[in-house]
Amino acid sequence: MKILDRYILTTFIKTFFPLFIIIMFILLLQTIWLFISELAGKDLDFSVIIKFLTFATPRLIPMILPLTILLTSIMIFGNFAENYEFAAMKSSGISLQRAMRTLSVFMFFLGIGAFLFSNTVIPSSEKRFINLRRNIVKVKPAMVITPNQFNDLGDINIKVAEKYGDNDEFLRDIIIHKKGVRPGNFTVIKAMDGELRGNINSNLVTLILNDGNYYDEIHQNSPQKRKKLPFAKAQFKQYVLNIDLSSLDNVDMDEQQYSKGYNMLNVNELKNEIDSLSEQVNTDLKNMRFEIDRRIGFEGINRNIKVDTVQKTANDTLVLENYFDIPKKIQIYEIASSNTDGVLRRLDNTKSDQDFKKRALNKYEMSLHDKYALGISCILLFFVGAPLGAIIRKGGLGLPIVIGVVLFLTYHFIGIFAKNSAEEGGVPPFVGSWLSTFVIFPLSIFLTHRATTDQGIFNLDAIIQPIKKIFAKRSSKPKK
């Protein structure tokens, strides 16, 4: 390696790694602030917090790495141009392409490394991160109760409108669904307010409810009695409910229960999941068509009738009044109405299920393309930042940082909007993952061309000079 190549590569690396660490530290602080409610007040060991931060760090790399490459490229090549080092290179016969050659090779291998990292390290860390968050929630169940949503606590599901008090032990507007052998919400308890009481030496949490109602739907084996919908209802001034939390005493922070998320799989696993989910979607549609055809009797309509032998008539010859009496007509109408309602419900359920599965399928496909797009975007952002730094001829932490952040935010927001649209099916998942990369590709070509030909970003002379000539001609004409 020549001295110049070594100098450019060493300068780039010396700026790249400190900037990478600074950006990672900033985003890691933002992550801690985002999940502070899951960590604070749970008496977690320091090792658990270190695990949490360690598993959260790799998921930030797809944002940190492209931003660091863009900022470093602008700063380094801006310094070279500001200190007239490019002028010295050009006087020695070294062009900008030649100066960028070593870093281009470095970026190529860095892009491959980014793909391998997103295919191996990120899925593994994301799997551990999600499972660790779920295990942390089990450590202090009182913290699980989130207002205005149902929370699973022992053998009940509880929803509260508000928590207050020094330790959030007082609850207001409480709704409880007790779990039972039968699936469903058959026992409901509502109370105006309540209080949670616990003892560190006991596995029981006492929930004291005030001014409420107890409703229990009674199960009957007889179909005739079941139609009467029997239930028991009671009103209480105070009701004490003991919740057993013994199963939450020993929580294994390394337990791995969830491993099927779209961001927890590598390329091969994503392809298998996409194939199986696509096949499942097609099978569900096929089964839905078959069930509807069977319910309306579509297959048996022309079973015993030859279409060619049926004569065409001007009027409808099937008149119910001529064949059935009033009770039979009512029965036929009720059966038809019931079948129609069943078909409509089946269509609505299938549509909602298909929308959910297609949204999940779009996420899996975007996750697959994101792994390839990360490496390509790292290379393209280098070819945006390096020529831009050479054009603006300004290094340091001032103007280059501002320009780089604006460019990256534009690139990042385009990617977010495209992914949100692709998740809802507005655009194909391929476009959602690659749109931001497609946008910076022509920009990298444009900036590289302008920098290598010693031109600015915009050539204003081509617009200003014709205007000046017009005014010069008019001013030079002799007055009559």
Backbone hydrogen bonds, N-H to C=O, Kabsch-Sander energy under -0.5 kcal/mol:
donor,donor_aa,acceptor,acceptor_aa,energy
6,R,2,K,-2.4
7,Y,3,I,-2.3
8,I,4,L,-2.5
9,L,5,D,-2.5
10,T,6,R,-2.5
11,T,7,Y,-2.3
12,F,8,I,-2.2
13,I,9,L,-2.4
14,K,10,T,-2.4
15,T,11,T,-1.3
16,F,12,F,-2.6
17,F,13,I,-2.0
19,L,15,T,-1.6
20,F,16,F,-2.5
21,I,17,F,-2.3
22,I,18,P,-2.2
23,I,19,L,-2.4
24,M,20,F,-2.2
25,F,21,I,-2.4
26,I,22,I,-2.1
27,L,23,I,-2.4
28,L,24,M,-2.3
29,L,25,F,-2.0
30,Q,26,I,-1.7
31,T,27,L,-1.9
32,I,28,L,-2.4
33,W,29,L,-2.3
34,L,30,Q,-1.7
35,F,31,T,-1.9
36,I,33,W,-0.7
38,E,35,F,-1.1
39,L,35,F,-0.7
39,L,36,I,-0.8
40,A,36,I,-2.7
42,K,39,L,-0.9
49,I,45,D,-1.6
50,I,46,F,-2.2
51,K,47,S,-2.3
52,F,48,V,-2.4
53,L,49,I,-2.4
54,T,50,I,-2.5
55,F,51,K,-2.7
56,A,52,F,-1.4
57,T,53,L,-1.2
60,L,57,T,-2.0
61,I,58,P,-1.2
63,M,60,L,-1.4
64,I,60,L,-2.5
65,L,61,I,-2.6
67,L,63,M,-1.3
68,T,64,I,-2.6
69,I,65,L,-2.3
70,L,66,P,-2.3
71,L,67,L,-2.5
72,T,68,T,-2.7
73,S,69,I,-2.2
74,I,70,L,-2.1
75,M,71,L,-2.5
76,I,72,T,-2.7
77,F,73,S,-2.0
78,G,74,I,-1.7
79,N,75,M,-2.1
80,F,76,I,-2.2
81,A,77,F,-2.0
82,E,78,G,-2.5
83,N,79,N,-2.4
84,Y,81,A,-1.1
85,E,80,F,-2.3
86,F,80,F,-1.3
88,A,84,Y,-1.6
89,M,85,E,-2.1
90,K,86,F,-2.9
91,S,87,A,-2.1
92,S,88,A,-1.0
93,G,90,K,-1.5
94,I,89,M,-3.0
95,S,93,G,-0.6
99,A,95,S,-1.8
100,M,96,L,-1.9
101,R,97,Q,-0.6
101,R,98,R,-0.6
104,S,100,M,-2.2
105,V,101,R,-2.0
106,F,102,T,-2.1
107,M,103,L,-2.7
108,F,104,S,-1.9
109,F,105,V,-1.9
110,L,106,F,-2.1
111,G,107,M,-2.5
112,I,108,F,-1.8
113,G,109,F,-2.4
114,A,110,L,-2.2
115,F,111,G,-2.0
116,L,112,I,-2.3
117,F,113,G,-2.4
118,S,114,A,-2.4
119,N,115,F,-1.4
120,T,116,L,-1.3
121,V,117,F,-0.9
122,I,117,F,-2.1
124,S,120,T,-1.4
125,S,121,V,-2.8
126,E,122,I,-2.7
127,K,123,P,-2.0
128,R,124,S,-1.9
129,F,125,S,-2.6
130,I,126,E,-2.4
131,N,127,K,-1.9
132,L,128,R,-2.3
133,R,129,F,-2.1
134,R,130,I,-1.9
135,N,131,N,-2.0
136,I,132,L,-2.2
137,V,133,R,-1.6
138,K,134,R,-0.7
139,V,136,I,-1.4
140,K,136,I,-0.6
143,M,140,K,-1.7
144,V,141,P,-1.7
145,I,141,P,-0.6
145,I,142,A,-0.7
146,T,144,V,-0.9
148,N,160,V,-3.7
149,Q,146,T,-0.9
151,N,158,I,-2.4
153,L,151,N,-0.7
153,L,156,I,-2.6
156,I,153,L,-1.5
157,N,177,H,-2.3
158,I,151,N,-2.5
159,K,175,I,-2.5
161,A,172,R,-2.3
161,A,173,D,-0.7
162,E,172,R,-1.1
164,Y,170,F,-2.2
168,D,165,G,-0.7
170,F,164,Y,-2.1
171,L,194,G,-2.6
172,R,162,E,-1.8
173,D,192,M,-3.6
174,I,191,A,-2.3
175,I,159,K,-2.5
176,I,189,I,-2.9
177,H,157,N,-2.7
178,K,176,I,-0.5
178,K,187,T,-1.9
179,K,155,D,-2.5
180,G,182,R,-0.5
186,F,184,G,-1.0
188,V,186,F,-0.5
188,V,215,Y,-2.7
189,I,176,I,-2.5
190,K,213,N,-2.4
191,A,174,I,-2.2
192,M,210,N,-1.4
192,M,211,D,-1.7
193,D,210,N,-1.2
194,G,171,L,-2.2
195,E,208,I,-1.9
196,L,169,E,-2.7
197,R,195,E,-0.5
197,R,206,T,-3.0
199,N,204,L,-0.6
202,S,199,N,-1.8
205,V,243,I,-2.4
206,T,197,R,-3.1
207,L,205,V,-0.5
207,L,241,L,-3.2
208,I,195,E,-2.7
208,I,206,T,-0.6
209,L,207,L,-0.6
209,L,239,Y,-3.3
210,N,193,D,-2.5
211,D,237,K,-2.0
212,G,236,F,-2.0
213,N,190,K,-2.4
214,Y,234,A,-3.3
215,Y,188,V,-3.0
216,D,232,A,-2.8
217,E,186,F,-2.8
218,I,216,D,-0.5
218,I,230,P,-1.5
226,R,222,S,-2.0
227,K,223,P,-1.4
228,K,224,Q,-0.5
228,K,225,K,-0.7
229,L,226,R,-1.4
232,A,216,D,-3.1
234,A,214,Y,-2.4
236,F,212,G,-2.4
239,Y,209,L,-2.5
241,L,207,L,-2.6
241,L,239,Y,-0.5
243,I,205,V,-2.8
244,D,242,N,-0.5
245,L,203,N,-2.8
245,L,243,I,-0.6
248,L,245,L,-1.5
249,D,246,S,-1.4
251,V,249,D,-0.9
252,D,250,N,-0.6
253,M,251,V,-0.8
255,E,252,D,-1.5
257,Q,255,E,-0.6
264,M,261,G,-1.9
265,L,262,Y,-0.5
270,L,266,N,-2.6
271,K,267,V,-2.3
272,N,268,N,-2.1
273,E,269,E,-2.4
274,I,270,L,-2.6
275,D,271,K,-2.3
276,S,272,N,-2.4
277,L,273,E,-2.5
278,S,274,I,-2.5
279,E,275,D,-2.3
280,Q,276,S,-2.0
281,V,277,L,-2.3
282,N,278,S,-2.2
283,T,279,E,-2.3
284,D,280,Q,-2.4
285,L,281,V,-1.9
286,K,282,N,-2.1
287,N,283,T,-2.7
288,M,284,D,-2.2
289,R,285,L,-2.2
290,F,286,K,-2.2
291,E,287,N,-2.5
292,I,288,M,-2.3
293,D,289,R,-2.5
294,R,290,F,-2.2
295,R,291,E,-2.3
296,I,292,I,-2.2
297,G,293,D,-0.7
298,F,293,D,-2.6
299,E,293,D,-0.5
301,I,298,F,-0.9
303,R,300,G,-0.7
307,V,305,I,-0.6
309,T,306,K,-1.0
310,V,306,K,-0.6
310,V,307,V,-1.0
311,Q,309,T,-0.5
317,T,315,N,-0.5
319,V,317,T,-1.1
320,L,318,L,-0.6
322,N,319,V,-1.3
323,Y,320,L,-1.3
324,F,320,L,-2.3
329,K,325,D,-2.3
330,I,326,I,-2.4
331,Q,327,P,-2.1
332,I,328,K,-2.6
333,Y,329,K,-2.7
334,E,330,I,-2.3
335,I,331,Q,-2.4
336,A,332,I,-2.6
337,S,333,Y,-2.7
338,S,334,E,-2.5
339,N,335,I,-2.6
340,T,336,A,-2.4
341,D,337,S,-2.5
342,G,338,S,-2.4
343,V,339,N,-2.4
344,L,340,T,-2.5
345,R,341,D,-2.5
346,R,342,G,-2.3
347,L,343,V,-2.3
348,D,344,L,-2.5
349,N,345,R,-2.8
350,T,346,R,-2.3
351,K,347,L,-2.4
352,S,348,D,-2.4
353,D,349,N,-2.3
354,Q,350,T,-2.8
355,D,351,K,-2.6
356,F,352,S,-2.0
357,K,353,D,-2.3
358,K,354,Q,-2.8
359,R,355,D,-2.1
360,A,356,F,-2.1
361,L,357,K,-2.5
362,N,358,K,-2.3
363,K,359,R,-1.8
364,Y,360,A,-2.2
365,E,361,L,-2.3
366,M,362,N,-2.5
367,S,363,K,-2.4
368,L,364,Y,-1.8
369,H,365,E,-2.2
370,D,366,M,-2.4
371,K,367,S,-1.0
372,Y,368,L,-0.7
373,A,369,H,-2.6
374,L,370,D,-1.8
375,G,371,K,-0.7
376,I,372,Y,-1.6
377,S,373,A,-2.6
378,C,374,L,-1.7
379,I,375,G,-1.5
380,L,376,I,-2.4
381,L,377,S,-2.6
382,F,378,C,-1.1
383,F,379,I,-1.4
384,V,380,L,-0.6
385,G,381,L,-2.7
386,A,382,F,-2.7
388,L,384,V,-1.3
389,G,385,G,-2.5
390,A,386,A,-1.9
391,I,387,P,-1.8
392,I,388,L,-2.6
393,R,389,G,-1.5
394,K,389,G,-0.6
402,V,398,G,-1.7
403,I,399,L,-2.6
404,G,400,P,-2.7
405,V,401,I,-2.6
406,V,402,V,-2.2
407,L,403,I,-2.4
408,F,404,G,-2.6
409,L,405,V,-2.7
410,T,406,V,-2.1
411,Y,407,L,-2.4
412,H,408,F,-3.2
413,F,409,L,-2.9
414,I,410,T,-2.0
415,G,411,Y,-1.6
416,I,412,H,-2.2
417,F,413,F,-2.7
418,A,414,I,-2.2
419,K,415,G,-2.3
420,N,416,I,-2.5
421,S,417,F,-2.1
422,A,418,A,-2.4
423,E,419,K,-2.4
424,E,420,N,-1.3
425,G,422,A,-0.9
426,G,421,S,-2.9
427,V,421,S,-0.5
431,V,428,P,-0.5
432,G,428,P,-1.9
433,S,429,P,-1.8
434,W,430,F,-1.8
435,L,431,V,-2.0
438,F,434,W,-2.6
439,V,435,L,-1.8
440,I,436,S,-1.8
441,F,437,T,-1.3
443,L,439,V,-0.9
444,S,440,I,-2.4
445,I,441,F,-1.8
446,F,442,P,-2.6
447,L,443,L,-2.6
448,T,444,S,-2.2
449,H,445,I,-2.2
450,R,446,F,-2.4
451,A,447,L,-2.4
452,T,448,T,-2.3
453,T,449,H,-1.3
454,D,451,A,-1.3
455,Q,450,R,-3.0
460,L,458,F,-1.1
462,A,459,N,-0.6
463,I,460,L,-1.1
464,I,460,L,-2.7
465,Q,461,D,-2.5
467,I,463,I,-0.8
468,K,464,I,-2.3
469,K,465,Q,-2.3
470,I,466,P,-1.7
471,F,467,I,-2.0
472,A,468,K,-2.3
473,K,469,K,-2.3
474,R,470,I,-2.0
475,S,471,F,-2.0
476,S,472,A,-1.5
477,K,473,K,-0.8
